[in-house]
Every structure is written in structure tokens, then in C-alpha cells.
Amino acid sequence: MRNVTRVTLGRWIPAETVLARLGDRGDVVWFDAGVEGDARLASPRDGHPRVSYLGWGDEILLASAKEPGSLEAAWRRVSDDAAQRAQDHEPLGWWGWVGYGAGADLLAPGESAWAQALGDPAHPDLALLAVDRALVFDHDAGLVELVVDGDHTEWVAELLAWWSSDSEGMPPAPGTSRPRVAEWADSDERYLDLIANCQAAIHEGDAFVMCLTTSVSVRGVDEDDLVLYGRLRRSSPAPRACFLRLGGVSLLGSSPETFLTVDPSGVVTSAPIKGTRPRDADPRVDAGRVGELRTNPKERAENLMIVDLMRNDLSRVCVPGGVEVTALFEVHSYEHVHQLVSTLSGRLRPGLTGVDAVRATFPPGSMTGAPKHSVVRLLSAWETAPRGVYSGAVGRFGLDGSVDLSVVIRSIVLDVSTGTATIGVGGGITASSVPLEELAETRTKAAALLAVVGADTRVPDLETPLPVTDSGAGSPRSGSLDRPCDPRRDESLI
């Protein structure tokens, strides 16, 4: 492997300006610290990363659950690269997303029914860019470093020439979008039926908690993907924000949730989120919501079950007895919501890589429920369509052996060819869930994202109960896993 070239650039130009001025350069990935850190020596928000990354590459790795052997070959490629542990290549590596459908190959290897039920019918279930050119923005130092692997003389010369000559500052803040219609995959009535299905399964002992999801689509979105992301990063800042343009699909993310990190020494961390409350402009009301969320028995029980699930998953790859819960039931506050977060950590067993950790824990437990096998099987039969990128993970697999992945929530998936923006939303269902409150939570989570693309942000009125109709929610969709579930045989949570 070649040694990398590193150049500290002469001045600070924010990542958004770089992308806006350089225009369409093909596939690109941006892991963003937020608009507050755009100016030189400006501090990102508390809890946001102190370093941002922009990455380019010429090779893209695509894989689909519906293509036998495709995902396994992709994992092997990424794992082989990570095993080299090229410390001088930080932060270069494979950057992109692993969609929820990739879980089929990990939960039930070789079972075509799982692949057909979970696989994304429209896009790859895994899309990773081999990033060999990156800009690293150190917000504390106010420095930008160019990192290049290989012979990219012309590309580097063009970038450096532009960097030294550009005199323009930040791009103007993006304006508002024209009004559009939001099309929900499930009506309010059907979503209430699905909640009833989940609670019946819990009462029958087939599950403890189930992360039920739905989606909303907006057609005719013709704005540039970077313009939309500029609007999102200003209206909904989040510590795991990202912009990806890979293979004709753009992921605009404002996720607050860390799925999994692995440092080069093998230390693994995960920070699942379960429990959400909307912010309020009145400080007293807002503080009351924090206290209620922190002490709410239903939210604490749901959070604890996912912590137990993640602890069990991590124990499959970590040093025996070494997985610890380092923070339990912390409330993290963001622009629009408060969320209940717990943190776990451990150390990989000798001979294992960060890819092994991802394969042992994917899909994220906070997006499935517990027991994982049983819940994924049931939900695949009930949910209207495969989840796609939503509920998966997005981030980096470093050539130095590191992994840094967040959960794909609070995100917009834009199919550039069709102009369709899709937003996935959901929530954890327990025996004590109040159905109308769960319905309202999904609408609350979608509202800020729908506003970005100019669509309806309605939240149901909890004072007016909706009729619950027999919409056939219990009938499995085509290709789903409709065989009976026996949680006693599930080995993902013991």
C-alpha cells in the first residue's frame, strides 16, 4: 500500500463552501460538525464532533441482500482492508451506508426468504465509497488538512489552485422550498392497527419491545441535494450529521445516535437511544419534559431492554466479562427533541476487527427491538415496505482498523433520478405504550424533515381518537417471513 500525502492548506474554507463552489464532482461523503463550526476557530455545539471530513473516491462498493453472496463479498473486501491496520492512512477507507436489508445476511445467512423480505427493492443495501482523497477540518485548531493516497496529481493541483484563489465566503443560506404533498406509507388508522399487532405479540410472549416503523415520501423534489442539506443542517443540527451522494442516491442525515465506534486499539462503544420528547419554547415546560423523560417507567424499561440486547451482541466479539454500561438513562437535548441515551463499551477479542463487531451487532438494536430475530421476522411481515437505508448505519470503516457508524434516523433519502425524497420514522412499542402517543411521536419526528422539502408537517390531535379499522395489518406483505416465531429458539438475546 502506498504512503499517503498530507498537506496543510493555507487557509480555512468551510466544507459547505467547498462543495458548493466545486460543484458536481461525482460521489462524495461529508461528515459534518454543524453550521456553528463553519467559521474558522468557531466552536461546534456541545456534543458535536470537533473534526469534520469531506471524502472523494473513484471506486464504489455496492451490494444487495437479494443477490446471493453479494453482501458477504463486500464484507470480506472491507474486512481485508481493515485488517491491514494502516495507521498512516487515517481517515481514509470505506465511507458510506449499510442499509437495514443487510441484516438479512447477518441474522439468517443464506435464507432467501429473509433476503427477499428485508432487501431494498430500489437501491443497494450497502453502498461504500473507497475514499482516497479527504479534507480534514480541525475546528479547534482552525486548520484544514488534505490527505491523498495514490497518484491524483491533476485533481490535487486543481483543488490547490482553487483553494488559493477563492475569495468567496460562506454560501448564502438556502431559502424555503415550494409546498409539496407528503404521502404516508401507512394511514393513521393502519399505523394504530400495527401498534395493536405489536402489543398482541408482546402479550403473547413473542417479543419484549418492538421498533415499529413507517415512512413518508415526497415527490417532485427538484432542488439540488446540497441545497436541501444546507437547509437541514441549519434547521435540525445533530451530532451525527452527514451528507452522502453515492450512485445516484443522496442521504441527508441529522442523526443524533451513535451505533458503533471502534478505535484502532479495539475499544468498542455503542450509545443506543430509546425515548423521545419534543422540545418546548417555554423553558419551564421544556425542563419538565426532560424530568418526565428521565423518570418515565415505560421509556426506562424500553431503553434498558435495548441496552441488554446490545450488551449481549457485543459480548459475542468482546473480551469475556468486559462489556460495561458506562452511562445509563442520560437525557441528551437537541434542536427539536430530548432523547434518552445509554452508553456501553468493551474491547474486541484478539484477532477480531471492527467489521466483526458490526456484523455481530447489526442491525442496530434500537431499530429492531428484542429478541432481535423474532422481532425482525414479525415486523418484516407487518411493515408496508422494506426500510431501505433507514434503520441501518452510516459512517466510516477506516484503513487503520477504526469504525465510526451512526444509526440512520432523522434522515432524508433522495433518489435523484426520480426526485423522490423518503423519510423513515418509527418508535419502540411496549406493552404499556399509548397508541395515539406513539402515532404522534412518528409525526413529530418527521415534521422537521418534511419542512426541509416543503411538505405537510401535521401532528395528530391526541384529543380526538382515531377509529381503529381492520385494515389487514396483520397480513404479511409479499415476500415476508410469515413462518411462526418461537422466541425460545432466538439466540440474539438470552
C-alpha positions as CSV (number, residue, x, y, z in Angstrom):
1,M,0.0,0.0,0.0
2,R,1.3,3.4,-0.9
3,N,2.1,6.0,1.7
4,V,-0.3,8.9,1.9
5,T,0.5,12.6,1.2
6,R,-0.7,15.2,3.7
7,V,-0.8,18.9,3.0
8,T,-2.0,21.6,5.5
9,L,-3.9,24.1,3.4
10,G,-3.2,27.8,3.7
11,R,-6.5,29.0,4.9
12,W,-9.8,27.9,6.3
13,I,-12.7,27.4,3.8
14,P,-15.8,25.6,5.3
15,A,-16.9,22.3,3.9
16,E,-20.2,23.6,2.7
17,T,-18.4,26.3,0.7
18,V,-16.0,23.7,-0.8
19,L,-18.9,21.5,-2.0
20,A,-20.9,24.5,-3.3
21,R,-18.0,26.0,-5.2
22,L,-16.5,22.9,-6.7
23,G,-19.9,21.7,-8.0
24,D,-20.7,18.2,-9.0
25,R,-17.6,16.0,-8.5
26,G,-19.4,12.7,-8.5
27,D,-19.6,10.5,-5.4
28,V,-18.8,12.4,-2.2
29,V,-19.2,12.0,1.6
30,W,-19.3,14.7,4.2
31,F,-19.4,14.0,8.0
32,D,-20.4,17.4,9.4
33,A,-19.8,19.0,12.8
34,G,-22.6,21.5,12.2
35,V,-23.1,25.1,11.0
36,E,-21.8,26.6,14.2
37,G,-18.3,25.3,13.4
38,D,-18.3,26.7,9.8
39,A,-16.2,29.8,10.6
40,R,-12.5,29.5,11.4
41,L,-12.0,28.8,15.1
42,A,-15.7,28.7,15.8
43,S,-16.7,26.0,18.2
44,P,-19.3,23.4,17.2
45,R,-22.2,22.8,19.5
46,D,-21.6,20.8,22.7
47,G,-21.6,17.1,21.9
48,H,-20.8,17.6,18.3
49,P,-17.5,16.3,16.8
50,R,-14.5,18.6,16.8
51,V,-13.4,17.4,13.3
52,S,-15.4,17.3,10.0
53,Y,-14.5,15.1,7.0
54,L,-15.0,15.5,3.2
55,G,-14.1,12.5,1.1
56,W,-13.9,11.5,-2.6
57,G,-13.1,8.3,-4.4
58,D,-13.4,6.6,-7.7
59,E,-14.4,3.1,-6.6
60,I,-17.8,2.4,-5.1
61,L,-18.8,-0.9,-3.5
62,L,-22.4,-1.9,-3.9
63,A,-24.1,-5.0,-2.6
64,S,-27.7,-6.3,-2.3
65,A,-29.4,-8.8,0.0
66,K,-31.3,-10.0,-3.0
67,E,-28.1,-11.1,-4.8
68,P,-26.7,-14.2,-3.2
69,G,-23.1,-13.8,-2.0
70,S,-23.1,-10.1,-2.8
71,L,-23.0,-8.8,0.8
72,E,-20.6,-11.5,2.0
73,A,-18.1,-10.5,-0.7
74,A,-18.5,-6.8,0.3
75,W,-17.9,-7.5,3.9
76,R,-14.8,-9.6,3.1
77,R,-13.4,-6.8,1.0
78,V,-13.9,-4.2,3.8
79,S,-12.6,-6.6,6.5
80,D,-9.4,-7.4,4.5
81,D,-8.6,-3.7,4.1
82,A,-9.3,-3.0,7.8
83,A,-7.1,-5.9,8.9
84,Q,-4.1,-4.1,7.3
85,R,-4.3,-1.5,10.1
86,A,-2.5,1.2,8.1
87,Q,-2.2,3.8,10.8
88,D,-0.8,6.4,8.5
89,H,-3.9,6.3,6.3
90,E,-6.3,7.8,8.8
91,P,-9.1,8.8,8.0
92,L,-9.1,7.1,4.5
93,G,-11.1,4.0,4.0
94,W,-14.6,2.8,3.1
95,W,-17.2,5.6,3.7
96,G,-21.0,5.2,3.2
97,W,-24.0,3.3,4.4
98,V,-25.2,-0.2,5.4
99,G,-28.9,-0.4,4.8
100,Y,-31.3,-2.3,7.1
101,G,-31.7,-5.0,4.5
102,A,-28.0,-6.0,5.0
103,G,-29.2,-7.5,8.3
104,A,-30.8,-10.4,6.4
105,D,-27.4,-11.8,5.5
106,L,-26.2,-11.5,9.1
107,L,-29.3,-12.7,11.0
108,A,-30.1,-15.6,8.6
109,P,-27.2,-16.2,6.2
110,G,-28.3,-17.9,3.0
111,E,-32.0,-17.8,3.7
112,S,-33.6,-16.3,0.6
113,A,-36.9,-15.5,2.4
114,W,-35.1,-13.1,4.7
115,A,-33.3,-11.5,1.8
116,Q,-36.5,-11.0,-0.1
117,A,-38.4,-9.6,2.8
118,L,-35.7,-7.2,4.1
119,G,-33.8,-6.3,0.9
120,D,-34.2,-2.9,-0.6
121,P,-36.1,-3.3,-4.0
122,A,-34.9,0.0,-5.4
123,H,-31.3,0.6,-4.2
124,P,-28.3,-1.4,-2.9
125,D,-28.4,-2.5,0.7
126,L,-24.7,-1.5,1.1
127,A,-23.0,1.4,-0.6
128,L,-19.4,2.3,0.3
129,L,-17.0,4.7,-1.3
130,A,-13.3,3.9,-1.3
131,V,-12.2,7.3,-0.1
132,D,-8.6,8.0,-1.2
133,R,-8.8,11.8,-1.1
134,A,-10.1,13.7,2.0
135,L,-10.2,17.1,3.6
136,V,-10.0,17.0,7.4
137,F,-11.4,20.1,9.1
138,D,-10.0,20.6,12.7
139,H,-12.4,23.0,14.2
140,D,-10.4,23.6,17.4
141,A,-7.1,24.3,15.5
142,G,-8.8,26.2,12.6
143,L,-6.8,24.1,10.1
144,V,-7.7,22.1,7.0
145,E,-5.6,19.1,6.0
146,L,-5.6,17.4,2.6
147,V,-5.0,13.7,2.8
148,V,-4.3,11.8,-0.5
149,D,-3.5,8.2,-1.3
150,G,-2.1,7.4,-4.7
151,D,-1.4,9.5,-7.8
152,H,-4.1,12.2,-8.1
153,T,-1.7,15.0,-9.3
154,E,-4.2,16.7,-11.6
155,W,-7.0,16.6,-9.0
156,V,-4.8,17.9,-6.2
157,A,-3.4,20.7,-8.4
158,E,-6.9,21.8,-9.4
159,L,-8.0,21.8,-5.7
160,L,-5.0,23.7,-4.5
161,A,-5.3,26.3,-7.3
162,W,-8.9,26.9,-6.4
163,W,-8.1,27.0,-2.7
164,S,-5.5,29.7,-3.0
165,S,-7.6,31.9,-5.4
166,D,-11.1,31.6,-4.0
167,S,-12.2,34.8,-2.2
168,E,-15.8,34.0,-1.5
169,G,-17.1,33.3,1.9
170,M,-19.9,31.1,3.1
171,P,-22.6,30.3,0.5
172,P,-25.9,32.0,1.2
173,A,-28.4,30.3,3.5
174,P,-30.8,28.2,1.4
175,G,-34.3,29.5,1.0
176,T,-37.6,27.8,1.6
177,S,-38.9,25.0,-0.5
178,R,-42.2,25.3,-2.5
179,P,-45.2,23.5,-1.0
180,R,-45.4,19.8,-1.7
181,V,-47.6,16.8,-0.6
182,A,-46.4,14.2,1.9
183,E,-47.6,10.7,1.1
184,W,-47.5,8.4,4.1
185,A,-47.0,4.7,3.6
186,D,-49.5,4.0,6.4
187,S,-52.6,5.9,7.3
188,D,-53.1,6.9,10.9
189,E,-55.6,4.1,11.3
190,R,-53.3,1.4,9.8
191,Y,-50.4,2.5,12.0
192,L,-52.6,2.1,15.0
193,D,-53.5,-1.4,13.8
194,L,-49.8,-2.1,13.5
195,I,-49.3,-1.0,17.1
196,A,-52.1,-3.3,18.2
197,N,-50.3,-6.2,16.4
198,C,-47.1,-5.4,18.2
199,Q,-48.8,-5.2,21.6
200,A,-50.5,-8.5,20.9
201,A,-47.2,-10.1,20.1
202,I,-45.7,-8.7,23.3
203,H,-48.6,-10.0,25.4
204,E,-48.3,-13.4,23.8
205,G,-44.6,-13.6,24.7
206,D,-43.2,-13.3,21.2
207,A,-41.4,-10.0,22.0
208,F,-40.4,-7.6,24.8
209,V,-40.2,-4.4,22.8
210,M,-40.7,-3.8,19.0
211,C,-39.4,-0.9,17.0
212,L,-42.3,-0.4,14.6
213,T,-41.5,1.9,11.6
214,T,-43.3,3.5,8.7
215,S,-42.2,6.1,6.0
216,V,-43.4,9.2,4.2
217,S,-42.5,10.2,0.7
218,V,-42.4,13.5,-1.1
219,R,-42.4,13.5,-5.0
220,G,-41.2,16.2,-7.3
221,V,-38.2,17.3,-5.3
222,D,-36.1,19.2,-7.8
223,E,-33.8,21.2,-5.6
224,D,-30.1,20.3,-5.5
225,D,-29.3,17.8,-2.8
226,L,-26.7,20.1,-1.2
227,V,-29.3,23.0,-1.1
228,L,-31.6,20.6,0.8
229,Y,-28.9,19.5,3.1
230,G,-27.9,23.2,3.8
231,R,-31.5,23.7,4.9
232,L,-31.5,20.6,7.1
233,R,-28.2,21.4,8.9
234,R,-29.5,24.8,9.8
235,S,-32.9,23.8,11.0
236,S,-32.0,20.4,12.6
237,P,-28.4,20.3,13.8
238,A,-27.3,16.9,15.2
239,P,-24.0,15.5,16.4
240,R,-24.0,12.7,13.7
241,A,-25.0,14.9,10.7
242,C,-23.9,13.8,7.3
243,F,-24.3,14.4,3.5
244,L,-23.7,11.5,1.1
245,R,-24.1,11.3,-2.6
246,L,-23.4,7.8,-3.8
247,G,-24.6,6.1,-7.0
248,G,-27.5,8.4,-7.7
249,V,-28.8,8.4,-4.2
250,S,-28.3,11.2,-1.6
251,L,-28.5,10.7,2.1
252,L,-29.1,13.8,4.1
253,G,-28.7,13.0,7.7
254,S,-29.3,14.7,11.1
255,S,-29.0,11.6,13.3
256,P,-28.1,12.1,17.0
257,E,-27.4,8.4,17.6
258,T,-24.1,6.6,17.6
259,F,-24.5,3.0,16.5
260,L,-20.9,1.7,16.9
261,T,-17.4,3.1,17.2
262,V,-14.2,1.0,17.3
263,D,-10.8,2.8,17.8
264,P,-7.6,1.4,16.3
265,S,-6.7,-0.3,19.6
266,G,-10.0,-2.3,19.6
267,V,-12.1,-0.4,22.1
268,V,-15.8,-0.6,21.1
269,T,-18.6,1.8,22.1
270,S,-22.3,2.0,21.4
271,A,-24.9,4.6,22.5
272,P,-28.5,3.4,21.8
273,I,-31.3,5.9,22.0
274,K,-34.8,4.9,23.3
275,G,-37.2,7.6,24.5
276,T,-38.1,10.9,22.8
277,R,-39.8,14.1,23.8
278,P,-40.4,17.3,21.7
279,R,-38.7,20.5,22.8
280,D,-40.8,23.4,24.0
281,A,-40.1,27.1,23.7
282,D,-41.1,27.7,27.3
283,P,-38.0,26.8,29.5
284,R,-40.1,25.6,32.4
285,V,-42.2,23.3,30.2
286,D,-39.0,22.1,28.4
287,A,-37.3,21.3,31.7
288,G,-40.4,19.4,32.8
289,R,-40.2,17.3,29.7
290,V,-36.6,16.4,30.5
291,G,-37.5,15.3,34.0
292,E,-40.5,13.3,32.8
293,L,-38.4,11.6,30.1
294,R,-35.6,10.7,32.6
295,T,-38.0,9.1,35.0
296,N,-40.7,7.7,32.8
297,P,-41.1,3.9,33.6
298,K,-42.0,2.9,30.0
299,E,-39.1,4.8,28.4
300,R,-36.6,3.5,31.0
301,A,-37.8,-0.1,30.5
302,E,-37.6,0.2,26.8
303,N,-34.1,1.8,27.0
304,L,-32.9,-0.9,29.4
305,M,-34.1,-3.7,27.1
306,I,-32.1,-2.3,24.2
307,V,-29.1,-1.9,26.4
308,D,-29.3,-5.6,27.4
309,L,-29.7,-6.5,23.7
310,M,-26.6,-4.5,22.7
311,R,-24.6,-5.9,25.7
312,N,-25.5,-9.4,24.5
313,D,-24.5,-8.6,20.9
314,L,-21.2,-7.0,21.9
315,S,-20.3,-10.0,24.2
316,R,-20.1,-12.1,21.0
317,V,-17.0,-10.2,19.9
318,C,-15.6,-8.5,23.0
319,V,-13.3,-9.8,25.8
320,P,-15.4,-12.0,28.1
321,G,-16.9,-10.1,31.0
322,G,-15.5,-6.8,29.6
323,V,-18.7,-5.2,28.2
324,E,-19.8,-2.4,30.6
325,V,-22.6,0.1,30.7
326,T,-20.8,3.4,31.2
327,A,-23.8,5.7,31.2
328,L,-27.5,4.7,31.8
329,F,-30.6,6.9,31.1
330,E,-28.9,10.1,30.2
331,V,-31.1,12.8,28.6
332,H,-29.4,14.4,25.6
333,S,-31.2,17.6,24.2
334,Y,-31.2,18.6,20.5
335,E,-32.8,21.3,18.5
336,H,-36.2,19.7,18.3
337,V,-36.2,16.8,20.7
338,H,-34.9,15.4,24.0
339,Q,-33.8,11.8,24.0
340,L,-32.9,9.1,26.5
341,V,-29.4,7.7,25.8
342,S,-27.3,4.9,27.4
343,T,-23.7,4.1,26.5
344,L,-21.8,0.7,26.5
345,S,-18.2,-0.1,25.9
346,G,-15.9,-3.2,25.6
347,R,-12.7,-4.4,23.9
348,L,-12.5,-6.7,20.9
349,R,-11.1,-10.1,21.4
350,P,-7.7,-10.6,19.8
351,G,-7.8,-11.4,16.1
352,L,-11.2,-9.7,15.5
353,T,-11.7,-6.4,13.6
354,G,-14.3,-3.6,13.7
355,V,-16.1,-5.3,10.8
356,D,-16.6,-8.3,13.1
357,A,-18.2,-6.0,15.7
358,V,-20.5,-4.6,13.1
359,R,-21.6,-8.0,11.8
360,A,-22.3,-9.1,15.4
361,T,-24.5,-6.2,16.3
362,F,-26.2,-5.2,13.0
363,P,-29.0,-4.2,12.6
364,P,-28.9,-1.7,15.5
365,G,-30.9,-3.0,18.4
366,S,-32.6,0.4,18.9
367,M,-34.2,-0.1,15.5
368,T,-35.3,-3.7,15.9
369,G,-36.4,-4.4,19.4
370,A,-35.9,-7.6,21.4
371,P,-35.4,-10.5,20.9
372,K,-33.8,-9.4,17.7
373,H,-34.5,-12.4,15.4
374,S,-38.1,-12.7,16.5
375,V,-38.9,-9.0,16.2
376,V,-37.3,-8.6,12.8
377,R,-39.2,-11.5,11.5
378,L,-42.5,-10.2,12.8
379,L,-42.0,-6.7,11.7
380,S,-41.0,-7.7,8.2
381,A,-44.4,-9.3,7.8
382,W,-46.3,-6.3,9.0
383,E,-44.5,-3.2,7.8
384,T,-45.7,-1.9,4.4
385,A,-42.3,-2.0,2.7
386,P,-38.7,-2.7,3.3
387,R,-36.9,0.0,5.3
388,G,-34.1,0.6,2.8
389,V,-31.2,2.8,4.1
390,Y,-33.4,3.9,7.1
391,S,-32.7,1.9,10.3
392,G,-29.3,1.0,9.0
393,A,-25.9,2.6,9.7
394,V,-23.8,5.3,8.1
395,G,-20.2,6.2,8.6
396,R,-16.6,5.1,8.0
397,F,-14.6,1.9,8.0
398,G,-11.0,3.2,8.4
399,L,-7.9,1.6,6.9
400,D,-6.4,2.0,10.4
401,G,-8.9,-0.5,11.7
402,S,-11.3,2.1,13.2
403,V,-15.1,2.1,12.7
404,D,-17.4,5.1,13.2
405,L,-21.0,4.5,12.5
406,S,-24.2,6.2,13.4
407,V,-27.8,5.0,13.1
408,V,-29.7,6.2,10.1
409,I,-32.6,8.1,11.7
410,R,-33.8,11.7,11.2
411,S,-32.6,11.4,7.6
412,I,-33.9,12.1,4.1
413,V,-33.1,9.6,1.3
414,L,-33.3,11.4,-2.0
415,D,-33.5,9.4,-5.3
416,V,-32.0,11.9,-7.7
417,S,-33.4,10.2,-10.8
418,T,-37.0,10.2,-9.7
419,G,-36.9,13.3,-7.5
420,T,-38.5,11.4,-4.6
421,A,-37.5,12.1,-1.0
422,T,-38.3,9.4,1.5
423,I,-38.2,9.7,5.3
424,G,-38.4,6.8,7.7
425,V,-39.8,7.2,11.2
426,G,-40.8,4.9,14.0
427,G,-40.7,4.2,17.7
428,G,-40.4,1.5,20.3
429,I,-43.7,-0.3,21.2
430,T,-44.0,-1.9,24.6
431,A,-47.0,-3.4,26.5
432,S,-47.5,0.0,28.2
433,S,-47.3,2.1,25.0
434,V,-50.2,4.5,24.4
435,P,-51.1,4.0,20.7
436,L,-52.1,7.6,20.0
437,E,-48.9,8.9,21.6
438,E,-46.8,6.5,19.6
439,L,-48.6,7.7,16.4
440,A,-48.0,11.4,17.3
441,E,-44.3,10.6,18.0
442,T,-43.8,9.4,14.5
443,R,-45.3,12.6,13.1
444,T,-43.2,14.7,15.4
445,K,-40.0,13.0,14.3
446,A,-40.9,13.5,10.6
447,A,-42.0,17.2,10.9
448,A,-38.6,18.9,10.8
449,L,-37.5,16.7,7.9
450,L,-40.7,17.3,5.9
451,A,-40.3,21.0,6.4
452,V,-36.9,20.8,4.6
453,V,-38.6,19.5,1.4
454,G,-41.7,21.8,1.8
455,A,-44.2,19.2,2.8
456,D,-47.0,19.0,5.4
457,T,-45.8,18.7,9.0
458,R,-49.1,17.8,10.6
459,V,-49.1,16.1,14.0
460,P,-52.3,14.2,15.0
461,D,-54.5,15.7,17.7
462,L,-54.3,13.4,20.7
463,E,-57.6,14.8,22.0
464,T,-59.5,13.2,19.0
465,P,-59.2,9.4,19.0
466,L,-58.9,7.9,15.5
467,P,-61.0,4.9,14.6
468,V,-59.2,1.7,14.6
469,T,-60.2,-0.3,11.5
470,D,-59.4,-3.8,10.3
471,S,-57.0,-2.9,7.6
472,G,-55.3,-6.2,7.3
473,A,-52.3,-5.0,9.2
474,G,-51.6,-8.5,10.4
475,S,-51.3,-9.9,6.9
476,P,-47.7,-10.4,5.8
477,R,-46.7,-8.4,2.7
478,S,-45.4,-10.2,-0.3
479,G,-42.1,-11.9,0.3
480,S,-42.2,-11.5,4.1
481,L,-41.2,-14.0,6.7
482,D,-44.6,-15.5,7.6
483,R,-43.5,-18.6,9.4
484,P,-44.3,-18.8,13.2
485,C,-41.9,-17.1,15.6
486,D,-40.6,-19.0,18.6
487,P,-38.6,-16.6,20.8
488,R,-37.3,-19.5,22.9
489,R,-35.1,-20.5,19.9
490,D,-33.8,-17.0,19.4
491,E,-30.1,-16.7,20.4
492,S,-29.7,-13.0,19.9
493,L,-30.9,-12.2,23.4
494,I,-30.5,-14.7,26.2
